[in-house]
Amino acid sequence: MRSELWVGFIGGVLAMGYGMAALFFLRFWRSSRDGLFTAFAVAFALMALAQVFSVVVGSSHEQDGHVYVPRLAAFIVIILAILLKNLPARRS
């Protein structure tokens, strides 16, 4: 019983940290309008939602699809944003 409480507590702390990171990147996006900050905000929001869902469902196993798929999507968003940011600009 005690370990379940700790898992829930740590999961909540992680979700809050991911949410704060998403808000942090949204603040930078507001001042710069850079799409990279938007992508990072979306990715961290996905990580927060995955963490909340993991705690609510009560499963902390990484191989479960409902935990793994949103995290995978978050990392794909980050990788695509970095690649798009580093592509040379097209000139017409």
RAFEN-V109226 format. One record per residue. N is the residue number from 1. SS is DSSP state (alpha for helix, beta for strand, coil for the rest). PSI is psi as a letter, one per 30 degrees, with the letter a starting at -180 (none if undefined). Layout:
N_SS_PSI ; N_SS_PSI
This chain:
1_coil_e ; 2_alpha_e ; 3_alpha_e ; 4_alpha_e ; 5_alpha_e ; 6_alpha_e ; 7_alpha_e ; 8_alpha_e ; 9_alpha_e ; 10_alpha_e ; 11_alpha_e ; 12_alpha_e ; 13_alpha_e ; 14_alpha_e ; 15_alpha_e ; 16_alpha_e ; 17_alpha_e ; 18_alpha_e ; 19_alpha_e ; 20_alpha_e ; 21_alpha_e ; 22_alpha_e ; 23_alpha_e ; 24_alpha_e ; 25_alpha_e ; 26_alpha_e ; 27_alpha_e ; 28_alpha_e ; 29_alpha_e ; 30_alpha_e ; 31_alpha_f ; 32_alpha_f ; 33_coil_h ; 34_coil_k ; 35_alpha_f ; 36_alpha_e ; 37_alpha_e ; 38_alpha_e ; 39_alpha_e ; 40_alpha_e ; 41_alpha_e ; 42_alpha_e ; 43_alpha_e ; 44_alpha_e ; 45_alpha_e ; 46_alpha_e ; 47_alpha_e ; 48_alpha_e ; 49_alpha_e ; 50_alpha_e ; 51_alpha_e ; 52_alpha_e ; 53_alpha_e ; 54_alpha_e ; 55_alpha_e ; 56_alpha_e ; 57_alpha_f ; 58_coil_g ; 59_coil_k ; 60_coil_g ; 61_coil_k ; 62_coil_f ; 63_coil_f ; 64_coil_k ; 65_alpha_e ; 66_alpha_f ; 67_alpha_e ; 68_alpha_e ; 69_alpha_e ; 70_alpha_e ; 71_alpha_e ; 72_alpha_e ; 73_alpha_e ; 74_alpha_e ; 75_alpha_e ; 76_alpha_e ; 77_alpha_e ; 78_alpha_e ; 79_alpha_e ; 80_alpha_e ; 81_alpha_e ; 82_alpha_e ; 83_alpha_e ; 84_alpha_e ; 85_alpha_e ; 86_alpha_f ; 87_coil_k ; 88_coil_k ; 89_coil_k ; 90_coil_k ; 91_coil_k ; 92_coil_none
